[in-house]
Amino acid sequence: MILFGPMTVTEVLQSLPVVMMNASSTGSDPDAVANLQASTYNFGLSKKIRSLR
């Protein structure tokens, strides 16, 4: 998520728990979920990291 986009280390570290939760709950590959999140961030759909808390 850091290598191919404008996400900072802090943003990536904040989003990793959500990425892992989504990957485990859907049975998806965590790399695929992380790439999807990075793509949506790069596209500008959401610059705000959201949590389910």
Backbone as CSV, one residue per row, in Angstrom:
resi,resn,N_x,N_y,N_z,CA_x,CA_y,CA_z,C_x,C_y,C_z
1,MET,0.826,-1.182,0.000,0.000,0.000,0.000,0.873,1.250,0.000
2,ILE,2.074,1.141,0.535,2.970,2.297,0.570,3.711,2.443,-0.752
3,LEU,4.115,1.332,-1.348,4.973,1.386,-2.528,4.325,2.021,-3.743
4,PHE,3.046,1.798,-3.950,2.410,2.217,-5.195,1.392,3.335,-5.026
5,GLY,1.482,4.088,-3.958,0.491,5.134,-3.773,0.927,6.196,-2.795
6,PRO,0.064,7.162,-2.610,0.398,8.284,-1.742,0.091,8.057,-0.262
7,MET,-0.219,6.825,0.129,-0.542,6.572,1.531,0.718,6.678,2.386
8,THR,0.585,7.302,3.534,1.706,7.418,4.453,1.804,6.155,5.310
9,VAL,2.916,6.019,6.005,3.102,4.862,6.875,2.021,4.844,7.952
10,THR,1.697,5.989,8.501,0.665,6.074,9.536,-0.689,5.632,8.997
11,GLU,-1.043,6.070,7.795,-2.327,5.679,7.197,-2.382,4.174,6.941
12,VAL,-1.277,3.617,6.503,-1.230,2.175,6.247,-1.372,1.404,7.553
13,LEU,-0.649,1.827,8.575,-0.728,1.135,9.867,-2.122,1.234,10.479
14,GLN,-2.817,2.340,10.254,-4.181,2.485,10.756,-5.155,1.608,9.989
15,SER,-4.890,1.369,8.727,-5.836,0.610,7.911,-5.597,-0.893,7.949
16,LEU,-4.439,-1.350,8.390,-4.155,-2.786,8.390,-5.124,-3.622,9.213
17,PRO,-5.548,-3.185,10.408,-6.539,-4.006,11.129,-7.845,-4.179,10.358
18,VAL,-8.279,-3.139,9.671,-9.512,-3.219,8.884,-9.303,-4.136,7.683
19,VAL,-8.142,-4.040,7.049,-7.830,-4.916,5.917,-7.863,-6.372,6.365
20,MET,-7.221,-6.675,7.477,-7.182,-8.054,7.961,-8.559,-8.547,8.394
21,MET,-9.354,-7.669,9.007,-10.707,-8.051,9.407,-11.549,-8.374,8.175
22,ASN,-11.459,-7.536,7.149,-12.224,-7.789,5.923,-11.753,-9.060,5.230
23,ALA,-10.446,-9.277,5.197,-9.913,-10.470,4.538,-10.341,-11.739,5.268
24,SER,-10.268,-11.730,6.588,-10.632,-12.944,7.325,-12.130,-13.199,7.307
25,SER,-12.928,-12.141,7.329,-14.379,-12.352,7.342,-14.919,-12.793,5.986
26,THR,-14.227,-12.450,4.909,-14.699,-12.835,3.580,-13.936,-14.015,3.001
27,GLY,-12.852,-14.420,3.677,-12.049,-15.520,3.157,-11.181,-15.105,1.981
28,SER,-10.941,-13.811,1.846,-10.139,-13.298,0.736,-8.666,-13.263,1.091
29,ASP,-7.853,-13.109,0.073,-6.421,-12.951,0.254,-6.148,-11.556,0.813
30,PRO,-5.436,-11.427,1.929,-5.156,-10.115,2.506,-4.434,-9.171,1.540
31,ASP,-3.569,-9.711,0.688,-2.892,-8.873,-0.303,-3.886,-8.256,-1.277
32,ALA,-4.879,-9.039,-1.673,-5.887,-8.538,-2.598,-6.723,-7.436,-1.950
33,VAL,-7.079,-7.621,-0.693,-7.862,-6.608,0.022,-7.036,-5.338,0.196
34,ALA,-5.758,-5.488,0.537,-4.884,-4.324,0.702,-4.716,-3.587,-0.620
35,ASN,-4.559,-4.325,-1.714,-4.449,-3.691,-3.025,-5.728,-2.964,-3.407
36,LEU,-6.862,-3.555,-3.088,-8.139,-2.904,-3.368,-8.277,-1.611,-2.579
37,GLN,-7.900,-1.648,-1.304,-7.988,-0.448,-0.492,-7.038,0.629,-1.008
38,ALA,-5.828,0.252,-1.374,-4.870,1.215,-1.908,-5.383,1.808,-3.225
39,SER,-6.003,0.986,-4.058,-6.546,1.475,-5.328,-7.665,2.476,-5.116
40,THR,-8.557,2.187,-4.178,-9.649,3.130,-3.921,-9.111,4.425,-3.321
41,TYR,-8.085,4.319,-2.494,-7.455,5.513,-1.920,-6.809,6.342,-3.027
42,ASN,-6.071,5.682,-3.929,-5.411,6.385,-5.033,-6.420,7.013,-5.978
43,PHE,-7.560,6.368,-6.146,-8.608,6.880,-7.023,-9.312,8.079,-6.407
44,GLY,-9.179,8.240,-5.092,-9.776,9.376,-4.416,-11.145,9.114,-3.830
45,LEU,-11.564,7.858,-3.758,-12.884,7.570,-3.229,-12.975,7.851,-1.735
46,SER,-11.898,7.596,-1.019,-11.926,7.851,0.414,-10.526,8.168,0.905
47,LYS,-10.303,9.381,1.286,-9.018,9.760,1.867,-9.049,9.617,3.388
48,LYS,-10.212,9.286,3.935,-10.366,9.149,5.369,-10.412,7.660,5.704
49,ILE,-9.552,7.251,6.634,-9.555,5.876,7.103,-10.742,5.701,8.053
50,ARG,-11.588,4.750,7.741,-12.771,4.522,8.570,-12.626,3.236,9.352
51,SER,-13.178,3.236,10.491,-13.132,2.066,11.352,-14.540,1.708,11.771
52,LEU,-14.750,0.484,12.179,-16.075,0.041,12.606,-16.317,0.267,14.090
53,ARG,-15.447,0.981,14.745,-15.606,1.232,16.180,-16.697,2.196,16.463
